[in-house]
């Protein structure tokens, strides 16, 4: 009986959505993120693929996209990191080979500032046809926090206008 209880607990944790592995991102999208990382990094920095998060979104009834949050570490040879959000449009030439076109990217986090730990973006259509608002839960470094351990819950709000990303505001998480 004592052995069964820990096994059931381990199985329950493994199957819980918070611990379940996300499906792997499409290879074509990961290649685009790697290209963007090469453009953004300096000679010391490297991308950190295990921290890459992907979420598919609908822009309109006929247009789809992908939101990607990715990290680059070691700028200037230091022990720091920056987090970026990239927005891609998804299209395909024959419905089986999707390709991803970069629309825009923004710096959304880093050491001593804030970070997205889980990508759970909420999107709403803005009042103007093709525009959209993206809200993402994040953690911000508070006055008592160590630089790499933010604890203040916030919501990052981004507008997509004309295919470009602009940060609208950051608010405390309610």
N, C-alpha and C positions, 0 to 999 in steps of 0.2 A: 504494500500500500504506500509506503514511504517513497518508493521509486516511481510509482505511477504519477503521483502528484507533481513532482518536478518536471516530469516528461510532458504532462498536460500543460503545465505553465509555459514551458519552452515552446510547445506547439502553438499555444494561443498567442504568445508574443510574436512568433514568426509569421503568423497569419494576420496579425493586426495590421490595418492599413498604414499606420505610422511606421511600421517596420518592414512592410512589404517592399520589395525592390521595384522601382519604376521600370517600365519597359525601356529598352535601350533606344537612344535617339537614332534617327536615320543617319547612315554613314555620310550621305551628301551634306547634311546639316552640320555634323561634327567637323567635316572638312572645311566648311565655310567659317566656323568658329575658330578653327586652327589658323586659317589665313588671317582673320581679323586679329587674333592674338599676335601673330608675327608682325603685323603693322603697328600695333600699340605698344609692344614691349621695347625695352632698351636692350643693350648687349648683355646685361646680367639677368634680366627677368625671364621667367618661364611661365607657361600656362600650367594650370592645375586641373586637368580633365576630370578627376574624381568629384570635384565640386560643381561641375557643370549641371545645370538644371534646365529642362526644356518643358514648355507647355504649349500645346496647340490652341489656337484661337480662331474665331471667325471674325473677319473684318466686316463683311457684308454677307448677304445671302449667297453670293457667288465667289467671294474671295476669302481665302484662308491664309493663316500666317502661323508663325511660331515665335514665342518669346523665349529667349535664352539668357540665363544669368550665368556668367563665367568669371573665374578668378585668374589674375596674373600676380605672381609672387616674385619678390626679390629685386624690385627696381633699385638701381644704383648699387646693387650688391648687398643691400640691407635686408633686415628681417621684417619686411612689410608686405602688404598685399593690397590690391585694388580689385573691386568687384564692378563688373559692367553688366548692363542689360542691353541686349541686341534684339532688334525686331526684324524678322524676315518675312517676306511674302512667299507663299508656297504655290508652285505651279508645276505642271508636268507636260511632257510632250506627247505622252500616249497613255496616261492614267496609271502607268506602272513605274515610271522613272521620275519621281518628283525632283524638282530643283528649287533651290532656296536663294532668293534675291535679297541682299541686305538693304533694308530701308533706312535704318539709322541705328545708332547706339548712344548710350549715355553712361557716364561714370555714376554708379549709384551707391557705392560703399567702399570701405577700406579700413585699415587699421586706425584706431582712434576716432572713427567717425560713426559708421553704421554698417549693417550687413543684412542680407536676405539669407535666412537659413533654410527656408522651405518655399519653393515657388508655388504659390496658390493665388495667382493673379485673378482679379475679377475685372471683367471688361463691361463697359456700357457704351452704347452708341451715343455719341454727342448729338446735339441738336442739328448740326450741319451734316448732311448726308454721309460722307465717308469718314468723318472724324470719329475718334474713339477716345475714351478715358480708361486708363489702366490703373488699378489700385493694387498695391502689393504690401503685405504685412512684412515688417522688418524690425530689427532691434537697433537702437541707437545707444551710443556710449553716454552714460549718465555721469554726473559729477563724482560719484564714488566708485565708478567702474574702472577696471584695468583696461588698457587700450584694446586688447583683443577679446574682451568679454563684455559686450554691450548687454544691457538688461532692460532698457526703457522701450516698451512696445510702441511702435509707430506705424503709420500707414503712409507709404509713398504714393503720391498721385501724379501720374504722367498723362499728358495729352498727346494724342497722335493727330497732327494737323498737317495735311498735305504730305503725308508720309514721313514727317519729322517728329521726333520726340522732344517734348519740353516738360520739365518738372513744374507742376502747378503748385503743389504745396506738400508739406509733410505735417501730419497731425498725430496727436497722441491716439493710441489705439483705445477704443472704448469697449 
